[in-house]
Amino acid sequence: MTTPVIFDPATLPSDDNVNAYTFCVELRGSQWFLQKGKMIAYYGRIDFNGVGHGRLDRLLRTSFHSPLHASDWVVAEGEGKMLLADRAFDANSYDLEDGNLTIRAGNLLAFQPSLSLKQSIVPGFLTLIGTGKFVAVSSGPVVFMEPPIRVDPQALVGWADCPSPCHHYDHGYMTGVLGGLRALTGIGGTSGEEHQFEFVGAGTVLLQSSESLMDEVATGAVPQQAGVPGARGSDDGQGGSGSSGRRGQPGHRGQQPSGPRLPGQLGDLQRRFGL
Amino acid sequence: MLAVEMTGDSVKAKNGSMVAYDGTMNFKKLTGGGEGIRGMVTRRLTNEQMTVMEVRGHGTCWFADRAAEISLVHLQGEKLYVESSNVLCVEATLRTGTTFTGLRGASQGNGVFTTTVEGTGQAAIISDGPAVLLRVTKQHPLTVDPGAYVAHQGNLKQSFQSGVTFRHFFGEGGGEAFQIRFEGEGLVYVQPSERDTIAGDV
C-alpha cells in the first residue's frame, strides 16, 4: 500500500497521466474534444458544449468530420485542469505528428482540435489525421505490433500509418459442409479463433491485452451511396420498384437491411440529434 | 487486498469481504451497521443500508471486494463522508453514521444520504480503479462528476450544479449536465470510472 498522493491544481500534471487510469488535461482558453461523460472532475471554469453548439461551427469545420458520432462528443473549453477517465481502463496519451491513426470509436477518449476526426471506412472505427495529442483507453496496457500480423478482433484497438486491414478466416471455415456446420453451430467444438484481422504493409498495430470491449454504441450508418462500404442499401429496391434510385447494385444483397423506413423519418439525421 | 492484523481487537468490515485469515477470528453480522437501534432505523429510513460484520480475533485477516482498489484513510478526529457501498473496513474505534448530503445522491441513484465515519483510526474505502485525491482550497473549488465521486473529508460545502439547457432536449447536451461543486477546505476522492447514473447520458 503506497501512501496516497494528494493533488491540487498546482501539482496536477499538465496534459499527462495522473495515474495509469486517469489523465489530466490543462485548458488555457484552449479547447479539447472529449467523449461525453468521461470527465470525472475539474478545477477552474470549464464549459462543456455538445458539438452541435452554434458557437463551435468554425472549430467543427476544421476538426470534426464525423456527423454520425456527433452526439457522443463534446467540446470542453475554459481555464483549468480536468481529469478524464473511463471505466477504470488504462488511459494513455499519444502524440501524432502529421500522421494518421485509426482507432475503435469507443476507445478514443479525447483529442486536441489540431487533429481532425474522420470516420474510418471500417465501420465502428475513427481516424485521426494531423498533428496533436489524443487520449485513448484500453482494457489492459496497449501493445504495439508491427505488421504483418493477424489479430483477434476483440483485442484490436487501432492501427497507425495505414497498414491495410482485412479479414482472415481459417482454412477450416471453408472446407466443405462439415466445416461450415461446425463454424455455424459450434457442434464438434470450435476454438473461437477461426477469424482474425490481418494487417500487412508498413505501420503499427495497437492491441489491448484483454478481449473485453467497450459497449458499442449504434452510430447510425454511412450515407447510402454506391461504393461506400458498410452503407446498408435498402434492399426493397431489388423488387423492381426502384424507389431507392440505386441503379443495379449487386453485391450489396448479403448485408443486413436496415428495416422499414417510416415516411417521416429523416434518414439517419435522427442520430445527429441523439434520438 | 487489505491485510488487517488484530490482537484481540475488532474491525467493522463489509459483509462477505473476508477472503482469507490466519489465527483465530470471529465473524459476527452487525444488524443495521452496528449503530444500535437508532442507527438501524436511520439507515432503513434513509436507504443508506450497509451490511457490515464485526471481525474480532488474533491474527491477520485479508479483505477484498471485486478486485476494487483500496485507499486507506487515517482519521484523527475528522469526519469522512463516504458512500456506504464504498466502505470496505473501518477500525472499531471509528464511529459510523448517516448524514444528509443534499441533492448529489439523487442524481447518482444512491439516495440523498451518505455514510460518515469519524473518530481516530483508519478506514479502508474501495473504488473502481485507484482513487485520485484532490485537494480543495478556497481559491480552487472543485467540480466532480457524481458518478466518479467516492468520498470526501474536511470542511467542504457541496452544491449541486445542473447545466440542463434547452439543448438537452435536442440531445445536444454537454454530457456533464449534473455536477457537484465542492467549496471550502478539504479532500475529495474520485475514481477513474463512472457508476451508472441516471444523469450519466444527459
Interface residues (C-beta under 8 A of the other chain):
Chain A: M1 P4 V5 I6 F7 D8 P9 V18 N19 A20 Y21 T22 Q35 K36 G37 K38 M39 I40 A41 Y42 Y43 G44 I46 D47 F48 N49 G50 V51 G52 H53 S71 V74 L83 A85 D86 R87 A88 A91 F273 G274 L275
Chain B: L2 I70 S71 L72 D128 G129 P130 A131 V132 L133 L134 R135 T137 H140 P141 L142 T143 V144 D145 G147 A148 G163 R167 F170 G171 E172 G173 G174 G175 E176 L187 V188 V190 Q191 P192 S193 E194 G200 D201
